[in-house]
Every structure is written in structure tokens, then in C-alpha cells.
């Protein structure tokens, strides 16, 4: 029962973190703006592949996050503080949006592409720097766990990534309906709410990193 509780806890925390960061609603509006040249069948195929690519990117960074930290000499407090800052920055951009989020040149380039599934949909829209920083931070949180605790942690986060991908797929498939229901103002308000949640999540990541740094005896003896 304890392991199951920890597993569900990992799934819940990862979902609460990833969904606001990935923000499939904003990607749905990006999709509407750059997929006018595609048939409905082709657009749906691109959406499916974008979600598959997003899953692959995030799972790869989750599993290799520890090796990335070792290769670049990054400490766990360092990755948590940096991840928190990146996530908070993205939250501030959502809370106080810049109207020039996608430039005219970027939109023109996307319109000329027949394959938009990997770029710009999967990266950087769905699995951008914030999502990657989040999964690497989660990977650092697993460091030091052993046996079934480690297995449950990785499995829980991977399940959360899969659930997020499914939610993203559903939102992107219903992009047109979503625009009619929520309207521009509704989408903007929803994005700002998610931005505030991201700021809170990023601040908590940074607080955890600072706390780990303060409690690290090696930091004070260097």
C-alpha cells in the first residue's frame, strides 16, 4: 500500500507540474494558425505524431537527466533552482503575455512546411525548455532512491507524461471547438491562471533547491 501511495503521489505531482507547463490550449491556437494548408486527415496525423514526439522527448530527458547532471557537473540543488527559475519565467510570460509570442516570420515558415509535427508543435511548443527542465528536476528528485521506490518513481512520472500526451492530443483534436466555446478572452484567462500555477510550482522548486543547498555540509566546507 505504501508503494502504491508513493506511485500515485509521483503521478499526481508530475501531472500538476507538466500540464500547466505544456499548456496544450496555447498549442491548439498555434495549430489553428499554421495548419490551414493541411487537410483534416493530415492535420490529425500531425497532431498524433506531435504527441508521440513530445512523449519521446520528455521520457528521454527523464531517464537521462541524471547522466546529463553528471556530464556537466550539475548538482541536485543547482538543477532544482535552475529548473524553478525557468518554470517561473515561463509562468510570468503566461501571466503577462507578450503579444509577439510567435513572429510573423516563424508563422510564415510553419505555413510553408508540410510536416509541423516535430517543429513547432512537439518542440518547442509542447516539450519546450520548461517541460524539459521540469522532468530533469524530477529525475534529480529520484536520485538516491533504490529498488522498488526508484521503479515506482520513474514509472509514475512516465505514466504522467503519457496522460499529459493524451490530454494534449484531445485538446489539439478539439482545437476548433475549443476556440468556439472559450473564445479569445476565455483562452487568455485560462492561460493566465496556468501561468500563476507555474510561478508557484517554479518557486517551490527553487525553495527546495535552496533548502538542499543550505543543508548540504559539503557546500559549506568547500
C-alpha positions, -999 to 999 in steps of 0.1 A, spaced: 0 0 0 28 24 8 44 18 -26 11 23 -44 6 56 -24 40 68 -35 34 58 -71 1 78 -72 19 107 -55 45 107 -83 18 106 -109 -2 134 -93 28 157 -87 41 152 -123 7 159 -138 2 190 -118 36 202 -129 36 192 -165 1 202 -176 4 239 -169 39 240 -184 30 222 -216 -3 242 -218 -19 223 -248 -45 250 -251 -20 276 -263 -5 249 -287 -41 244 -300 -43 280 -311 -8 278 -326 -21 248 -346 -51 267 -359 -28 294 -371 -3 272 -390 -24 242 -403 -48 259 -427 -29 243 -456 -35 208 -443 -64 185 -448 -83 174 -417 -69 139 -420 -33 152 -424 -37 176 -395 -49 148 -372 -20 127 -383 4 156 -375 -13 160 -341 -8 123 -332 29 124 -342 35 157 -323 22 140 -291 43 109 -298 74 131 -303 66 150 -271 64 118 -251 97 105 -265 115 138 -258 103 141 -222 108 104 -213 144 106 -228 153 136 -207 137 120 -176 158 88 -180 190 106 -190 186 135 -166 210 120 -141 237 114 -167 233 149 -180 239 162 -145 270 141 -141 283 150 -175 280 188 -169 288 186 -132 254 200 -121 243 194 -85 208 184 -75 202 218 -57 216 235 -89 192 218 -112 162 224 -89 170 261 -86 176 265 -123 145 245 -132 124 266 -108 137 298 -124 129 286 -159 94 274 -149 87 306 -131 99 327 -161 75 308 -184 48 313 -158 54 351 -158 52 351 -196 19 334 -195 6 356 -167 18 388 -185 18 376 -222 39 391 -249 17 395 -280 46 387 -302 48 351 -290 52 337 -325 67 361 -350 54 367 -385 85 350 -399 81 319 -378 44 316 -387 52 320 -424 79 293 -422 55 270 -404 28 276 -431 53 265 -458 61 232 -440 41 201 -448 54 184 -416 47 205 -385 45 176 -360 81 178 -346 87 215 -351 70 237 -340 43 215 -323 63 189 -304 93 212 -299 93 239 -287 56 242 -281 46 210 -263 80 199 -250 99 232 -246 126 243 -221 101 245 -192 89 209 -196 124 196 -202 137 214 -171 108 200 -151 114 164 -160 152 168 -153 143 183 -119 120 153 -113 148 130 -123 171 147 -98 144 141 -71 146 103 -78 184 103 -74 193 84 -42 162 61 -43 168 24 -47 149 -8 -55 111 -5 -60 110 31 -48 131 41 -78 110 19 -102 77 33 -89 90 69 -91 101 65 -128 70 46 -137 47 72 -121 64 101 -139 63 82 -173 26 75 -168 20 112 -160 38 121 -193 16 96 -212 -15 110 -196 -4 145 -205 3 134 -241 -33 120 -243 -48 152 -228 -27 172 -253 -39 150 -282 -76 155 -271 -72 193 -268 -54 196 -302 -80 175 -319 -107 197 -304 -89 230 -312 -117 244 -333 -144 235 -308 -123 249 -280 -120 283 -298 -157 285 -303 -165 276 -267 -139 296 -248 -133 324 -272 -101 346 -272 -108 361 -238 -115 327 -222 -83 312 -236 -63 342 -224 -78 340 -189 -71 302 -187 -35 308 -198 -30 334 -171 -44 310 -144 -19 283 -156 8 309 -156 2 317 -120 3 280 -111 36 277 -129 51 306 -109 40 288 -77 55 255 -89 87 271 -100 91 290 -67 86 257 -48 113 240 -70 137 269 -62 129 269 -25 136 231 -24 169 237 -42 180 264 -18 170 243 12 190 214 -1 220 237 -7 218 251 29 216 216 44 245 203 23 276 201 45 299 198 15 288 232 3 299 250 35 332 231 36 344 239 1 
